[in-house]
Amino acid sequence: MRPRIEKSAKEKAKSAKKFTITITFSEKTYERLARARARLKRGEGKKAKEAAVEAVPAGTPAAPRKRRKRRGPYGRPLLRAVENSGKHEPEARKGLIGVLLHRRRAWDRGDYFSAVAATCGTAMILAFSFLAWVKLSWVSQGGSSLLTVGVKGTELGAPVYVIMALAALAWSYMVATALLGGERLKMDFGVVLLLAGLVIIPLIFVALSDNKEVYDAAMRILGRKGTFIPIEATGYERNTSWPAYLMVLSGLALSFSGLTRLSERRTVAVPREKPERDRGAS
């Protein structure tokens, strides 16, 4: 018998020291291993499907696939919906009807500028109508002025009142459209402002061109004041004052505001500048 000091082979194996070796790969290596593993799984899946197809008899009908109905557009219809979502106007609104109908879009700087220009133009028309448009001066034989009368715009008859009414109605329509939207008021307020300005400008010249109406208005003013024309007066001179010219500019402001509202909005892609780091690298 050998002494028990000598250990058996099994005990030596149990008492032997154990070492653990850890191998660490880089992230790219892990990604490559994951892709290789995925390719192996796909290959095994294809082989399993082919084996299942070969096991099925030739005359057996294919099992119906269960399809889940998706809600809303998907695929190409979804891409078209996303592409058309950025457009302000639908494609169906073309031609004259598309110009007249209300613009269903969010207000931008052009629309706000149009509203401000229309407000200023309307205020100027209503204010300058109560100022003197024409001045009549009775002169002597030597050319010196003996008497001067200023004729206000409101004293020139019906054309001026029509001008004031058109400006007020166009501005009121713009405010109503902004508050109510295009559901109740189908026509865009830009069309109303444009037409109002185009009608107001000729009416201003019609009111100024009627010399008989201007002279009768001056005589009515003198009659109310109890003033008589001097005996030394041999004639009179007519001069158009600055409020009449500003009235024309106000009508142009209304038309321009309407055109600004009706103008087409287009977005232009601005090229982005490269950062300084990219410039240095290039």
Summary of the structure (lengths in Angstrom):
residues: 282
radius of gyration: 44.2
end to end distance: 86.0
largest distance: 168.2
contacts: 668
relative contact order: 0.12
helix: 57%
strand: 9%
